[in-house]
Each structure stands twice: as C-alpha cells, then as structure tokens.
Amino acid sequence: MRYRYNLGLAFEGVAESYPERPALILAEGRSVSFADLDRLTNQLAHWISSLGLGRRDVLALFNAKTVEGHALMLAALKIGAAYVNLDDQNPPQRLAMILATCQPRLAVSDHPLPEAILHCCQSAGVPLLLLPEPAVVDRLSAARLAATGLVTGSDPAYLMFTSGSTGAPKGVAIAHASVLNFVHWARAEFGIGAGDRLSGANPLHFDNSVFDFYASLFAGAALAPLGREIVGSPADLVRHVGERGCTLWFSVPSLLIYLMTMRQLGADTWPAMRCLVFGGEGYPKAELKRLFDLFHPRARLVNVYGPTECTCICSAYTLSEGDFAQLHGLPPLGRLAPNFSALVLDEEQRLVPDGEVGELCLLGPQLALGYYHNAEHSRKRFAGNPHNSGFEERFYRTGDLVRQDEDGVFWFVGRSDNQIKHLGYRIELEEIEAALESLPQIRQAVCVYHRLRQQHGRIAAFVSSQSPVDEATMRQALRDRLPAYMIPAQIEVLAELPKNANGKLDRKQLQQRLTGD
C-alpha cells in the first residue's frame, strides 16, 4: 500500500479506491463521483499553479460550497498551499485585518462578490479572480501533479480564523499530519465508511466544517454541501438533509434547537440518520433531552469538544438514557481521543489533584502549528510542558477550566479568561470592547455574557461616555467592524463603569446588573 503522508496523496488514494462512488451529493438527485472530483481538482491545481501559487503560499477562497469550491480546497492541498475560506459577509474592516495577517498570494471566488469585497482585496494588494468558465477548465490538464509528492506532513493545510483578544482575528495554522490524524480518529470513532453521507451545514469559514469536509471525503464517504440559503430556511434544511440521505449530522447545538423550536424535526424525520454529533457550545439539558427522546435509539447522539487549535475535535461523549438523571447542567466533554493526552493545571502550572478544577492543557499530534504571523501569541498559548524533563514537548493552553472524573471523563466548569462560545462561534469579548472603544465619545467598554437559564446566552455591552450616545448609531458602526454574531444584544451607556477594590473593571457587578441579583 502506498504511504499517504499528505492530504493530496490521501485524497488520490480515496479516489482510486472508490472512483465511481459519490463524493458530493447535490440537490435534485445529482452527484459528483470521486473520480470526477479528483479530475476537476487536478485541473484547478494546474490552473492555480500557473498563476504562481505554490507550496506554503496561502490561497484565499470565497467559497459558496459549489463543486468547484470544494475542488479548489483539494487543489490547494495537492500543491502544498494553505487555503483559507473567507466569509463574504464579513465587514470590510475585519476582512482587511484577516488579509493583512494571512497575506494570500491569490484569492479566488466561485461566485460574484459585493463591491466592498473587491475593494478590500484591491486595497490589500491581493489579486482576486473568479473561477474560469467550465469550457476553459475542461481544456486544462487533468494529469496528477509532481508537486503533490513534495508536500510534507508539517506543511500547513488550512488557516482558520477565530476571534482575537487584541481586537484582531487570529489565524490558526493546521498541518497536513494533524488532519490525517483527525481523519483516522473520526473514521474509527463514528464508524464512517463509503456508505455514509455527511451533512455539510456548517459555514466553511467555521471550524466545525473541518469535520464535514475531511471526515467525509477522506474516508470514502459522501458530503452533502448545504449552502447559506438552504441552512437559513429550517424547512428547506430539514428537507435537503432527508432527500440527500444523510447518515451523519454535525452542527452547533443552536441549530438543532432552532429546528426543534420551529417544529421541523419529528419522529419520522431523517430516516437514514444514524448519528447526530453536536459541539462548539454547551447544549442545555432540557433541550438536549427533547432531541434525545426524538432520535434515540435509532440514532447515536454525541457531544464533542475541541478548540480550533486542536484540529476541530479532541473528545467525544455518547449520551445514554441514564445520563439525564445525573446531569445537572451541560453534558460532559467526554474522553479524549487517543491522539491526545492532557494536563489539568492550576494558575501556577502545577498539576491539580484528581477531580479538582484546573485549566485543560492538551498535547498530541493534532495540535496546530501556531497562529499565522503571530509568534508572540503562539508562544503564550503553545507552551512547553513543565512536567516533562526528558524532552521538549508542546502543549496548548485551552483556557477552559475542567475537572476529570474517576472514569476519565472531562466536564466543563468555565473559562479562565473572557472568551465565550456564542452560537457556536468562539468570541473574545475584548475584540468587541476594542471595536466599541474605537468609536467617538466612548471612553471605555466592557462586555459580559448573560446566560438565560436553559436557553443560550446573549452578549451585553456597557460603555462609559460623558455625552449622550445613540445606541442605533453605535450598532451601525459595529456592523462595519464586526460580524453579526458578535454584535451585542444590549448596549447600555453609563457615566462611569464600576471598578472593584483593585481598581479593575468589575465584570461581576455588571453581570449582577443584568440578572438583578
């Protein structure tokens, strides 16, 4: 058997094993085989190579989940370039920061873009091209590329941007070897094979999409790409997942709760579904029980956990009927994948006693390379293991406070900083505060996250100003800087923000102001 040491070779191996099986399941019964997708990938790889893109360059993609959009991701992998999927609904200022960080050699879109995006790329000096017409692509060589064999496991495969505490998004660089380890685990954990069809409901610029793309196409399973318009309509989303025969689903809990609230899921919904996977935020017990009662035992329900810096997922927990009698809050994070080991440390980097709360620090081959063009922050989060004197070993400081029970299961307790998970997105509250403080008349800003009992929370902002400030004006200014999911649900203007005894901003007092405690 040929050694598949990078993702380009791995995909070629899958295409050789399952040439006629469907790789992409489209609407209205249409599909694309692995052989045809591999052929298109080679053609687009030759095209981007002819434009000067090569190993360790960055390819920016505005990807609407077309067949060509997926082929471009694979094409980048084959030539050793790292791709980054960008949200064309990002505010221009935020997109400009992302482009400045990742410095792509080229940007390609599979659909027409707003004028603001074109101007943003032009200002950043990034050439932006639309995909060539199909007739042009058909004339390109479909031969495999010698460059694929030169790509190493340590080369970056993709960049994924997350919120940053300094006010600018951070680009997480994930290597080919990390993804190969992830695929190996996902296939074993969920029993994914050539007969499976995975839903592709997650946005491609969102970390959960890593599971959709890699756990399907690199395991010989099919992917059913679900675009923004479909996902935005509960009825259409449920219908497409059913019509395309999806057997595995992965999303944030918010989306499943929304489908339940809109009464789109019933006892006979998705008859082919055998596994529902959810992660990216906590799943409130009452809502989770409703979902469990609807799908158990015909489908397995799995709560997963994993920072972007650890290649999407690093732990899983399968729910059972008995869990709900003992569950008082959120479901457990589960046991670590075999690719990982962990340390639970206190503030002084000491190991905490068994069962005690500490920061989860992860080790293993799925760790990211670091933050792209951000060595300082990489050194802070990817530290040397102080408990290994035998050799140098890196771990990732998650910032998540956890405890591990006697069965080896991890439970989430809270955060050691001001990072939150909202609608599945990881958000540094400091990034919202920095955007608010950049506005005229705003002297200082603080954001807190208010959980609404069994429901998901909302972001509240408090700003200090000595003169009247119009909330609508602030909101419009924030829309120019932040994506919609980061806009606070509530903005309150105070003459002064409260301080604690140490003179620091008192977030706890502001939390109490919201709850009335």
C-alpha positions, 0 to 999 in steps of 0.5 A: 500500500502506498504511504499517504503522508499528505492530504493530496496523496490521501485524497488520490488514494480515496479516489482510486479506491472508490472512483465511481462512488459519490463524493458530493451529493447535490440537490435534485438527485445529482452527484459528483463521483470521486473520480470526477472530483479528483479530475476537476481538482487536478485541473484547478491545481494546474490552473492555480499553479500557473498563476504562481501559487505554490507550496506554503503560499496561502490561497484565499477562497470565497467559497459558496460550497459549489463543486468547484469550491470544494475542488479548489480546497483539494487543489490547494492541498495537492500543491502544498498551499494553505487555503483559507475560506473567507466569509463574504459577509464579513465587514470590510474592516475585519476582512482587511485585518484577516488579509493583512495577517494571512497575506494570500498570494491569490484569492479566488471566488466561485461566485460574484462578490459585493463591491466592498469585497473587491475593494478590500482585496484591491486595497490589500494588494491581493489579486482576486479572480473568479473561477474560469468558465467550465469550457476553459477548465475542461481544456486544462490538464487533468494529469496528477501533479509532481508537486503533490509528492513534495508536500510534507506532513508539517506543511500547513493545510488550512488557516482558520480564523477565530476571534482575537483578544487584541481586537484582531482575528487570529489565524490558526495554522493546521498541518497536513499530519494533524488532519490525517490524524483527525481523519483516522480518529473520526473514521474509527470513532463514528464508524464512517465508511463509503456508505455514509453521507455527511451533512455539510451545514456548517459555514466553511469559514467555521471550524466545525466544517473541518469535520464535514469536509475531511471526515467525509471525503477522506474516508470514502464517504459522501458530503452533502454541501448545504449552502447559506440559503438552504441552512437559513430556511429550517424547512428547506434544511430539514428537507435537503438533509432527508432527500440527500440521505444523510447518515451523519449530522454535525452542527452547533447545538443552536441549530438543532434547537432552532429546528426543534423550536420551529417544529421541523424535526419529528419522529419520522424525520431523517430516516437514514440518520444514524448519528447526530454529533453536536459541539462548539457550545454547551447544549442545555439539558432540557433541550438536549433531552427533547432531541434525545427522546426524538432520535434515540435509539435509532440514532447515536447522539454525541457531544464533542469538544475541541478548540480550533487549535486542536484540529476541530475535535479532541473528545467525544461523549455518547449520551445514554438514557441514564445520563439525564438523571445525573446531569445537572447542567451541560453534558460532559466533554467526554474522553479524549481521543487517543491522539491526545493526552492532557494536563489539568493545571492550576494558575501556577502550572502545577498539576491539580489533584484528581477531580479538582478544577484546573485549566485543560492543557492538551498535547498530541499530534493534532495540535496546530502549528501556531497562529499565522504571523503571530509568534508572540501569541503562539508562544503564550498559548503553545507552551512547553510542558513543565512536567516533562524533563526528558524532552521538549514537548508542546502543549496548548493552553485551552483556557477552559477550566475542567475537572476529570472524573474517576472514569476519565471523563472531562466536564466543563466548569468555565473559562479562565479568561473572557472568551465565550462560545456564542452560537457556536462561534468562539468570541473574545469579548475584548475584540468587541470592547476594542471595536466599541472603544474605537468609536467617538465619545466612548471612553471605555467598554466592557462586555459580559455574557448573560446566560438565560437559564436553559436557553443560550446566552446573549452578549451585553455591552456597557460603555462609559461616555460623558455625552449622550450616545445613540445606541442605533448609531453605535450598532451601525458602526459595529456592523462595519467592524464586526460580524453579526454574531458578535454584535451585542444584544444590549448596549447600555451607556453609563457615566462611569463603569464600576471598578472593584477594590483593585481598581479593575473593571468589575465584570461581576457587578455588571453581570449582577446588573443584568440578572438583578441579583 
